[in-house]
Amino acid sequence: MNKRNKDRLYADLKREILTLELEPGANLDETSLSAKYGISRTPLREVFRQLAGDGYIEIRDNRGTIVSPMNHKSMRDFFMTAPLVYASVSRLAAQNARSEQIRDLREVQANFRRAARSGSVEDLVFWNDRFHLAIGEIADNQYLMPSLRRLLIDHARIGQTFWRARNAEMRQRIETAADQHDRLIDAIEAGDEETAVALTLDHWALSRDHMEMFVRPDPLPIPSGFAAAEVE
């Protein structure tokens, strides 16, 4: 029972962090989580250590545990680093892919397509994360993988605006992203490194402007008469 509850706690916290149900910097209450999942503090803290190792949370000495924050430096580092890591991962995946891994990747992509048809933001975030993580597993590089895992956490969190299709243009962007996934799988399967890298960078460019909206939203409208009052 404890093992099943621990696995459920890990999966639930990961999902809630990726979908912003738990916001960056939010405190995690050990007492309430222990009661909710029916586990003691020791297995709970084992889950926390696993999540911290994966980059989802931070365990602070004598100050509790929080969801990994997003600040100016982390966002700057993300936008600088993401395309470099993603491109390197795709290149290595094209070099290393095995037929069974391509099969598994296509299954993940099929789930992503279903999420795109349903319009479920939570499912789109989850399966997009799983798609790019699967490419990292194919690349099989012990130095790149930790960086990829950490990037994908913030990619999922700040990419929320991309997956919320509020109009026809945004729905078309999601369809384009799904098409790029399919073409990327084909390039990796063919061992075509250059095409895989080019598609990865195009895929990054497609969503980058919407991710920037998350950290730089449009200003609130100025109330009528406010500007004139300021001048007086």
C-alpha positions in Angstrom: 0.0 0.0 0.0 2.8 2.4 0.9 4.5 1.9 -2.4 1.3 2.5 -4.4 0.6 5.6 -2.3 4.1 6.9 -2.8 3.9 6.5 -6.5 0.6 8.3 -6.6 1.9 11.1 -4.5 5.0 11.5 -6.8 2.8 11.4 -10.0 0.2 13.8 -8.6 2.8 16.4 -7.4 4.6 16.2 -10.7 1.4 16.8 -12.6 0.3 19.6 -10.3 3.6 21.4 -10.7 3.7 21.0 -14.5 0.2 22.3 -14.9 0.7 25.2 -12.4 -2.0 23.8 -10.1 0.9 24.2 -7.6 2.5 27.5 -8.4 6.2 28.2 -8.4 7.4 28.9 -4.8 4.3 27.3 -3.2 4.9 25.6 0.1 4.3 21.8 0.4 2.6 20.9 3.7 4.0 17.6 4.9 1.2 17.0 7.5 -1.7 17.5 5.0 0.1 15.4 2.3 0.8 12.6 4.7 -2.8 12.5 5.8 -4.2 12.8 2.2 -2.0 9.9 0.8 -2.0 7.7 4.0 1.8 7.6 4.3 4.2 8.5 7.1 6.8 11.2 7.1 9.6 8.9 6.1 8.2 7.7 2.7 6.8 11.2 2.1 10.3 12.7 2.4 11.6 10.0 0.1 9.2 11.2 -2.5 10.3 14.8 -1.8 14.0 13.8 -2.3 13.1 12.2 -5.6 11.2 15.2 -6.8 14.0 17.5 -5.6 16.5 15.4 -7.5 14.4 15.8 -10.6 14.2 19.5 -10.2 10.5 19.9 -9.3 10.9 21.1 -5.7 13.5 22.6 -3.4 14.0 21.2 0.1 15.3 24.0 2.3 17.1 23.3 5.6 14.8 24.2 8.5 12.5 26.2 6.2 10.3 23.5 4.6 9.8 22.4 1.0 8.7 24.6 -1.9 7.8 24.1 -5.6 10.9 25.1 -7.6 10.6 28.9 -8.1 10.8 30.8 -11.4 12.7 34.1 -11.2 14.4 36.5 -13.5 17.6 34.6 -13.6 16.0 31.2 -14.1 13.9 32.5 -17.0 16.9 34.2 -18.6 18.9 30.9 -18.2 16.0 29.0 -19.6 15.6 31.0 -22.8 19.4 31.0 -23.4 19.9 27.3 -22.8 16.8 25.5 -24.0 17.5 25.6 -27.8 21.1 24.4 -27.3 20.1 21.5 -25.1 17.1 20.5 -27.2 19.2 20.6 -30.5 22.0 18.5 -28.9 19.5 15.9 -27.6 17.8 15.6 -31.0 21.1 15.2 -32.8 22.1 12.4 -30.4 18.7 10.8 -30.7 19.2 10.6 -34.5 22.5 8.9 -33.9 21.3 6.4 -31.3 17.7 5.5 -32.0 16.6 1.9 -32.0 13.5 0.6 -33.7 11.6 -0.2 -30.4 12.3 3.3 -29.1 10.9 4.8 -32.3 7.8 2.6 -31.8 7.4 3.9 -28.2 7.9 7.5 -29.4 5.1 7.1 -32.0 2.8 5.8 -29.2 3.5 8.9 -27.2 2.9 11.1 -30.2 -0.4 9.3 -30.8 -1.5 10.3 -27.3 -0.3 13.9 -28.0 -2.5 14.0 -31.1 -5.5 12.8 -29.1 -4.9 15.5 -26.6 -4.7 18.1 -29.4 -8.1 16.9 -30.7 -9.7 17.0 -27.3 -8.2 20.4 -26.5 -7.2 19.3 -23.0 -4.5 21.7 -21.8 -3.4 19.4 -19.1 -3.1 16.4 -21.5 -1.2 18.5 -24.0 1.3 19.7 -21.4 1.7 16.1 -20.1 2.2 14.4 -23.5 4.4 17.2 -24.9 6.6 16.8 -21.9 6.6 13.0 -22.3 7.4 13.3 -26.0 10.6 15.4 -25.5 11.6 13.4 -22.4 11.4 10.2 -24.6 13.7 11.8 -27.1 16.1 12.5 -24.3 16.0 8.9 -23.3 16.8 7.9 -26.9 19.8 10.3 -26.9 21.0 8.6 -23.8 23.6 11.1 -22.5 24.2 11.2 -18.8 25.2 14.9 -18.9 22.5 16.2 -21.0 19.6 14.3 -19.4 19.6 16.2 -16.1 19.6 19.5 -18.0 16.8 18.3 -20.3 14.6 17.2 -17.3 15.0 20.6 -15.6 14.3 22.6 -18.7 11.2 20.6 -19.5 9.7 21.4 -16.1 9.9 25.2 -16.7 9.0 24.6 -20.4 5.7 23.0 -19.3 5.0 25.7 -16.7 5.7 28.8 -18.9 4.3 27.1 -22.0 0.7 27.1 -20.6 -0.2 30.0 -22.9 0.8 28.1 -26.0 -1.6 25.2 -25.3 -4.6 27.4 -24.5 -6.1 27.7 -28.0 -8.2 30.8 -27.7 -8.5 31.4 -31.4 -8.0 29.8 -34.8 -4.4 31.0 -35.1 -3.4 29.3 -31.8 -5.2 26.1 -32.8 -3.2 26.1 -36.0 0.0 26.5 -34.0 -0.9 23.5 -32.0 -1.5 21.5 -35.2 1.8 22.7 -36.6 3.5 21.6 -33.4 2.0 18.1 -33.8 3.1 18.0 -37.4 6.7 18.9 -36.3 6.6 16.1 -33.8 5.8 13.6 -36.6 8.5 15.0 -38.9 11.0 14.9 -36.0 10.3 11.3 -35.4 10.8 10.5 -39.0 14.2 12.4 -39.0 15.3 10.6 -35.9 14.3 7.2 -37.3 16.2 8.0 -40.5 19.3 9.0 -38.6 19.1 12.4 -40.3 20.8 14.6 -37.7 20.7 17.9 -39.5 17.0 17.7 -40.2 16.3 16.6 -36.6 18.2 19.7 -35.4 16.5 22.1 -37.8 13.1 20.7 -36.9 13.9 21.1 -33.2 14.9 24.7 -33.6 11.7 25.4 -35.7 9.7 23.8 -33.0 11.3 25.9 -30.3 10.7 29.1 -32.4 7.0 28.2 -32.8 6.3 28.4 -29.1 8.9 30.8 -27.9 6.8 34.0 -28.4 3.9 32.5 -26.5 6.1 31.4 -23.7 7.5 34.9 -23.4 3.9 36.1 -23.0 3.9 34.2 -19.7 6.7 36.2 -18.2 5.9 39.5 -20.1 2.1 39.8 -20.2 0.3 42.8 -21.9 -0.1 45.7 -19.5 -3.5 46.3 -17.8 -5.6 48.9 -19.5 -5.3 52.4 -18.0 -8.6 53.4 -16.4 -10.4 56.2 -18.2 -9.3 59.6 -16.8 -6.3 58.2 -15.0 -3.7 59.7 -17.4 -5.3 63.1 -17.3 -5.5 63.1 -13.5 -1.8 62.2 -13.4 -0.9 65.2 -15.6 -2.9 67.6 -13.4 
